[in-house]
Amino acid sequence: MTDFLDVASGAHGTVNQNTNRYSIGPTIELHLPFGFGVEFDVLYRHFSYNSTANLVDVFSTSRTTAGNWEFPLLVKKNLGKSPLRPFVDAGVNFSKLSGLSQSVESVLSPNRITSSSTGSPAELQDDFSKGFVMGAGVDFHLLMIHVTPELRYTRWGSQMFNSSVISGAVSTLGGSVTSNQNQAEFLVGFTF
């Protein structure tokens, strides 16, 4: 429901991003007495952002791609015993970037083109973050499968990307890139 990054174009160029609208991964839940449970998920999604910067003597384009792994650990409370069981959950979420790559091509003059690539762009603050997560949903049985649609909110404690704290990064990117610290998701789980 929310993008992984907040991007904004600047006076000297543009920045745009693409966050996959789906996360995929396994889940496991331990059922405890009195309608409680503990859930652990491993979720993956891919994202990328592109920028163009047009400065006085330089035209630059960059493409940055990465994967984001999330590891939410939740305490869950079922609120009923009917076939359609609502639930609430809360816990911690850990996030880790993988496969981070940025390629930059700059045209310094009509005859001079430079290319570079890095696994640590200037706007990267940290490749790990943790946050608080809470959600609510419903669990229902469909033959032998549990289907659990859920709305989930995560508030991240820090930003993985923030170009505004790096001197000169905004002009190099042509805009700004920051991690979205508020994450809202609609997830559907399928368990046996």
Summary of the structure (lengths in Angstrom):
residues: 192
radius of gyration: 20.6
end to end distance: 26.3
largest distance: 72.4
contacts: 578
relative contact order: 0.22
helix: 6%
strand: 70%
